[in-house]
Amino acid sequence: MPDNPFIPSFGVSPLYLAGRDEALAAVEQVSLNLARVDYSRVCLIVGPRGIGKTVLLNAVEDAARADGWLMVNATASRGFLSRMVTEQLQPLLDELRPGRGSKLSAEVRIGAPSLATGAVKIEEGDHAPAAPSLRRTIFDICEAAPDRGLLFTIDEIGKRARDELEEFATVYQHAIRAGLNVALVMCGIPANINTLVDADTGPVTFLNRARRVDIDLLPMSAARAAFEQTIGIRATRAGEPDAIERMVKVARGYPFLIQEVGNKAWDVRPDADTISVADVEAVEGVAMAAMYDSVLQPIYRSLPPGLRRALYVLATDQHMTTAQMATQLGREITAVSGIQQRLIQAGVAVRTARGRMRIVVPYLAAYVLALGEPDDRTQKRLDILDEYDA
């Protein structure tokens, strides 16, 4: 059976990366060009779940590695800072400076006098040196490799590891001020990024000076190329033109769905020479179920209760005016304007040129309508789940 070239896994780079050349160039220009000082060489990659942020981050790392950069990557879960130091920075420094003191150092211990002879017993032992600090390790690495840059990539930044992000931000800014060849690229969903950027105090406010690269849905031409080029990689099969168009329409430019639909359609008749329209139609329901579970449900649950109800109201009529939305929600227009802005900041809706709101995540409106309007009991259960997930 021919190997399936589609990879519907979060964070795993597809065999063909479509439609991200401009975004990749923007990130590289800020973070990998050491002649620039704009934005303190910090770049934020922002987009909803499943849109391809981590894949773009992988591409940045590949480009940096090819240019000789030293690499440190992390996911911003609790404890990531200590893991970064012990699992990546210290081994990297050991590699740059072999035998720099990673061996145990000698220690002299003086024992109690012997009751029989009155002699003092002197013992030699070993003890581990104190763990070096994040700042000291970064400075030592840059000193050991002055002609190479040190790139940090941090995925899934958010409020859960805020204290550690602040500590890292403080050290990183010290490194920039000291003229070290460091760069930083971070990824996150819009709601988490906006929460950090909007903070009035603390070291993470330096993110306000970062270059922000928002990645979005792929245009139809790029989505079509993604299907055609990925299928063609194996050189064993082809997609019928109508089947390709069907997959493009189903995926609606969402990278997760492109991989999911392609993967499932490929496996319907893996020994056939072509992928047919019937193959695509046979797997649409399964692909959509994966979209609901892996993308839409986490997006919906990330919204606070008030926004969930507003999103449901918006899903019933995506050409609704602010006044109409206020009536549906039973709120003042000024309050609804604030709710709409929060939906925009969460990355789930936009305001059109005519001043009306529209949901921009494919299939999210249908998902919300299928759930039904949140009632008090449902909302309470969701709140409890959110409390455990916080």
ROZA-42859 format. One line per 10 residues: their letters; for each residue y, z, x of C-alpha. Coordinates in nm, 3 decimals. Each point is the difference from the previous one (the first is absolute). Layout:
N
a> Y,Z,X  ...
//
This chain:
390
mpdnpfipsf> 0.000,0.000,0.000  0.340,-0.095,0.150  0.218,0.292,0.102  0.268,0.080,-0.253  0.339,-0.048,0.172  0.200,0.204,-0.252  0.061,0.366,0.085  0.107,0.209,-0.302  0.050,0.323,0.198  0.320,0.197,0.039
gvsplylagr> 0.149,-0.018,0.347  -0.246,-0.258,0.133  0.168,-0.319,0.115  -0.106,-0.316,-0.182  -0.137,-0.289,0.201  0.305,-0.202,-0.102  0.338,0.174,-0.039  0.211,-0.199,-0.244  0.370,0.012,-0.070  0.103,0.281,0.233
dealaaveqv> 0.153,-0.193,0.292  0.356,0.090,-0.094  -0.077,0.368,-0.050  -0.197,0.015,0.325  0.286,-0.164,0.190  0.248,0.250,-0.146  -0.210,0.299,0.107  -0.058,-0.139,0.349  0.369,-0.074,0.046  0.095,0.361,-0.061
slnlarvdys> -0.289,0.192,0.150  -0.128,-0.215,0.285  0.324,-0.134,0.149  0.103,0.274,0.239  0.337,-0.167,0.065  0.107,0.094,-0.351  0.127,0.345,-0.088  0.066,-0.068,-0.367  -0.162,0.250,-0.237  -0.134,0.202,0.295
rvclivgprg> -0.293,-0.243,0.018  -0.148,0.132,-0.323  -0.141,-0.221,-0.272  -0.128,0.094,-0.346  -0.254,-0.219,-0.178  0.026,0.073,-0.372  -0.209,-0.120,-0.293  -0.237,0.112,-0.277  -0.363,0.082,0.054  -0.217,-0.301,0.082
igktvllnav> 0.290,-0.229,0.089  -0.098,-0.027,0.367  0.214,0.256,0.186  -0.279,0.119,0.229  -0.110,-0.358,0.063  0.353,-0.083,0.114  -0.002,0.314,0.216  -0.325,-0.121,0.159  0.166,-0.334,0.078  0.293,0.178,0.165
edaaradgwl> -0.242,0.200,0.214  -0.184,-0.317,0.103  0.327,-0.165,0.105  0.109,0.307,0.192  -0.334,0.039,0.173  0.012,-0.364,0.109  0.340,0.069,0.158  -0.134,0.295,0.197  0.123,0.286,-0.216  -0.174,0.334,0.004
mvnatasrgf> -0.112,0.092,-0.349  -0.017,0.317,-0.208  -0.086,-0.020,-0.369  -0.038,0.263,-0.269  -0.023,0.058,-0.371  0.248,0.259,-0.120  -0.244,0.248,-0.149  0.023,0.369,0.072  -0.076,0.078,0.363  0.072,-0.352,0.121
lsrmvteqlq> 0.239,0.119,0.271  -0.251,0.220,0.182  -0.262,-0.274,-0.031  0.244,-0.249,0.146  0.057,0.220,0.304  -0.359,0.103,0.068  -0.184,-0.319,-0.100  0.241,-0.270,0.115  0.297,0.107,0.212  -0.184,0.229,0.239
plldelrpgr> -0.289,-0.244,0.060  0.257,-0.277,0.053  0.181,0.209,0.260  -0.332,0.083,0.168  -0.069,-0.373,0.021  0.343,-0.069,0.152  -0.026,0.295,0.239  -0.365,0.056,0.089  -0.072,0.359,0.097  0.345,0.117,-0.108
gsklsaevri> -0.133,0.347,-0.074  -0.236,-0.050,-0.288  -0.258,0.203,0.196  -0.014,0.370,-0.053  0.226,0.194,0.233  -0.113,0.295,0.207  0.073,0.352,-0.114  -0.033,0.323,0.197  -0.113,0.307,-0.191  0.016,0.350,0.148
gapslatgav> -0.271,0.227,-0.129  -0.006,0.377,-0.029  -0.079,0.202,0.320  -0.367,0.075,0.059  -0.083,0.364,-0.070  -0.249,0.003,0.290  0.202,-0.164,0.276  0.357,-0.005,-0.129  0.016,-0.372,0.081  0.202,-0.233,-0.214
kieegdhapa> -0.197,-0.301,-0.127  0.177,-0.335,0.012  -0.146,-0.278,-0.216  0.090,-0.366,-0.020  -0.018,-0.175,-0.333  0.130,-0.302,-0.185  0.235,-0.027,-0.289  0.149,-0.290,-0.191  0.368,-0.066,0.062  0.240,0.041,-0.288
apslrrtifd> 0.012,-0.302,-0.228  0.297,-0.219,0.089  0.270,-0.056,-0.258  0.055,-0.325,-0.187  0.333,-0.052,0.174  -0.130,0.070,0.350  -0.297,-0.231,-0.046  0.213,-0.289,-0.126  0.244,0.040,0.287  -0.285,0.016,0.253
iceaapdrgl> -0.161,-0.316,-0.140  0.326,-0.194,0.018  0.055,0.125,0.355  -0.352,-0.105,0.100  0.043,-0.350,-0.149  0.372,-0.083,0.032  -0.053,-0.373,-0.045  -0.193,0.029,-0.325  0.115,0.100,-0.348  -0.160,0.273,-0.209
lftideigkr> -0.040,-0.098,-0.366  -0.067,0.256,-0.272  -0.132,-0.122,-0.334  -0.030,0.249,-0.285  -0.157,-0.099,-0.331  0.029,0.158,-0.346  0.305,0.212,0.071  0.100,0.236,-0.278  0.087,0.353,-0.096  -0.343,0.152,0.073
ardeleefat> 0.062,0.006,0.375  0.379,0.029,-0.015  0.022,0.289,0.246  -0.201,-0.190,0.257  0.200,-0.318,-0.060  0.317,0.200,0.063  -0.142,0.137,0.324  -0.101,-0.347,0.110  0.341,-0.141,-0.098  0.175,0.262,0.214
vyqhairagl> -0.209,-0.084,0.306  0.033,-0.373,-0.058  0.378,0.022,-0.015  0.000,0.195,0.327  -0.206,-0.280,0.155  0.246,-0.263,-0.123  0.298,0.192,0.136  -0.178,0.035,0.334  -0.031,-0.379,0.018  -0.380,-0.011,-0.020
nvalvmcgip> -0.176,-0.322,-0.098  -0.129,0.122,-0.334  -0.016,-0.160,-0.344  -0.112,0.116,-0.342  -0.137,-0.186,-0.303  -0.094,0.191,-0.316  -0.148,-0.096,-0.336  0.018,0.155,-0.344  0.027,-0.059,-0.371  0.354,-0.028,-0.143
anintlvdad> 0.005,0.341,-0.171  -0.101,0.187,0.318  0.234,-0.197,0.224  0.294,0.048,-0.234  -0.065,0.375,-0.023  0.016,0.030,0.378  0.294,-0.236,0.049  0.205,0.165,-0.275  -0.033,0.343,0.159  0.341,0.141,0.085
tgpvtflnra> -0.116,0.224,0.282  -0.266,0.020,0.267  -0.108,-0.226,0.285  -0.152,-0.263,-0.231  0.350,-0.103,-0.108  -0.005,-0.229,0.306  -0.214,-0.228,-0.218  0.324,-0.101,-0.170  0.074,-0.198,0.317  -0.340,-0.167,0.006
rrvdidllpm> -0.052,-0.365,-0.079  -0.180,-0.020,-0.332  -0.239,-0.289,-0.066  -0.114,-0.016,-0.363  -0.312,-0.208,-0.051  -0.077,-0.138,-0.341  -0.217,-0.242,-0.192  -0.096,-0.325,0.171  0.147,-0.320,-0.145  -0.251,-0.242,-0.151
saaraafeqt> -0.003,-0.227,0.304  -0.092,0.289,0.231  -0.261,0.135,-0.243  -0.156,-0.346,-0.027  -0.008,-0.028,0.378  -0.164,0.343,0.022  -0.290,-0.114,-0.218  -0.037,-0.343,0.159  0.027,0.115,0.361  -0.228,0.302,-0.046
igiratrage> -0.271,-0.207,-0.167  0.036,-0.263,0.272  -0.048,0.248,0.283  -0.378,-0.003,-0.045  -0.007,-0.382,-0.026  -0.306,0.034,-0.224  0.157,-0.033,-0.345  0.307,-0.119,-0.185  0.186,0.110,-0.308  0.031,-0.248,-0.281
pdaiermvkv> 0.371,-0.074,-0.058  -0.010,0.140,-0.353  -0.182,0.310,0.126  0.264,0.058,0.266  0.273,-0.027,-0.263  -0.187,0.240,-0.225  -0.029,0.256,0.279  0.370,-0.040,0.082  0.096,0.067,-0.361  -0.229,0.302,-0.030
argypfliqe> 0.115,0.160,0.328  0.369,-0.054,-0.084  0.101,0.024,0.365  -0.139,0.351,0.049  -0.180,0.017,0.339  -0.258,0.254,-0.118  -0.094,-0.222,-0.293  -0.014,-0.310,0.218  -0.269,0.162,0.214  -0.176,0.155,-0.301
vgnkawdvrp> -0.014,-0.318,-0.210  -0.100,-0.213,0.297  -0.269,0.245,0.106  -0.158,0.023,-0.344  0.022,-0.375,-0.073  -0.164,-0.082,0.335  -0.301,0.217,-0.083  -0.074,-0.149,-0.343  -0.185,-0.298,0.152  0.004,0.068,0.375
dadtisvadv> -0.226,-0.296,0.082  0.201,-0.256,-0.195  0.219,-0.252,0.180  0.304,0.083,-0.212  0.161,0.283,-0.192  0.047,-0.113,-0.360  0.227,0.101,-0.285  -0.303,0.157,-0.169  -0.056,0.215,0.310  0.355,0.129,-0.020
eavegvamaa> -0.015,0.063,-0.374  -0.324,0.195,0.047  0.165,0.257,0.226  0.348,0.038,-0.146  -0.093,0.314,-0.192  -0.157,0.167,0.304  0.299,-0.088,0.219  0.243,0.136,-0.257  -0.199,0.323,-0.027  0.036,0.043,0.377
mydsvlqpiy> 0.374,-0.066,-0.031  0.028,0.262,-0.273  -0.194,0.265,0.190  0.125,-0.060,0.353  0.361,-0.104,-0.054  0.139,0.055,-0.349  -0.143,0.346,-0.066  0.141,0.147,0.326  0.338,-0.162,-0.070  0.008,0.144,-0.352
rslppglrra> -0.110,0.345,0.108  0.264,0.009,0.273  0.272,-0.010,-0.265  0.135,0.325,-0.144  -0.058,0.062,-0.373  0.341,-0.120,-0.118  -0.040,-0.330,0.178  -0.348,-0.058,-0.142  0.134,0.015,-0.353  0.293,-0.224,0.092
lyvlatdqhm> -0.238,-0.248,0.161  -0.208,-0.011,-0.319  0.310,-0.069,-0.209  0.103,-0.274,0.242  -0.350,-0.152,-0.011  0.031,-0.050,-0.375  0.301,-0.230,0.050  0.100,-0.116,0.345  0.324,-0.148,-0.124  0.124,0.328,-0.139
ttaqmatqlg> 0.365,0.095,0.043  0.103,0.340,0.129  0.127,0.091,-0.348  -0.333,-0.097,-0.157  -0.188,0.198,0.261  0.222,0.302,-0.065  -0.084,-0.022,-0.370  -0.373,-0.021,0.070  0.011,0.297,0.237  0.240,0.202,-0.210
reitavsgiq> 0.233,0.044,0.295  0.364,-0.067,0.077  0.080,-0.334,0.164  0.129,0.172,0.314  -0.329,0.188,0.038  -0.202,-0.318,-0.054  0.201,-0.181,0.267  -0.114,0.267,0.245  -0.361,-0.039,-0.113  0.021,-0.375,0.049
qrliqagvav> 0.134,0.048,0.351  -0.292,0.226,0.082  -0.245,-0.264,-0.125  0.172,-0.249,0.230  -0.019,0.240,0.296  -0.370,0.056,-0.074  -0.051,-0.374,0.047  -0.148,-0.063,-0.345  0.294,-0.167,-0.175  0.319,-0.197,0.065
rtargrmriv> 0.317,-0.065,-0.192  0.042,-0.367,-0.086  0.321,-0.200,0.027  0.056,0.067,-0.370  -0.018,0.373,0.056  -0.343,0.046,-0.156  -0.298,0.169,0.161  -0.325,-0.170,0.092  -0.325,0.136,0.143  -0.078,-0.182,0.325
vpylaayvla> -0.348,0.125,0.096  -0.251,-0.253,-0.137  -0.207,0.133,-0.290  0.168,0.341,0.005  0.152,-0.055,-0.346  -0.341,-0.085,-0.146  -0.153,0.301,0.175  0.262,0.238,-0.138  -0.035,-0.140,-0.352  -0.377,0.035,0.020
lgepddrtqk> 0.041,0.369,0.086  0.222,0.047,-0.303  0.314,0.202,-0.035  -0.037,0.329,0.188  -0.043,0.288,-0.244  0.050,0.366,0.082  -0.371,0.066,0.066  -0.044,-0.305,0.220  0.316,0.080,0.186  -0.113,0.356,0.064
rldildeyda> -0.329,-0.124,0.147  0.185,-0.248,0.222  0.237,0.274,0.116  -0.296,0.219,0.097  -0.157,-0.286,0.198  0.331,-0.064,0.174  0.026,0.369,0.089  -0.335,-0.014,0.181  0.089,-0.326,0.171  0.339,0.122,0.124
//
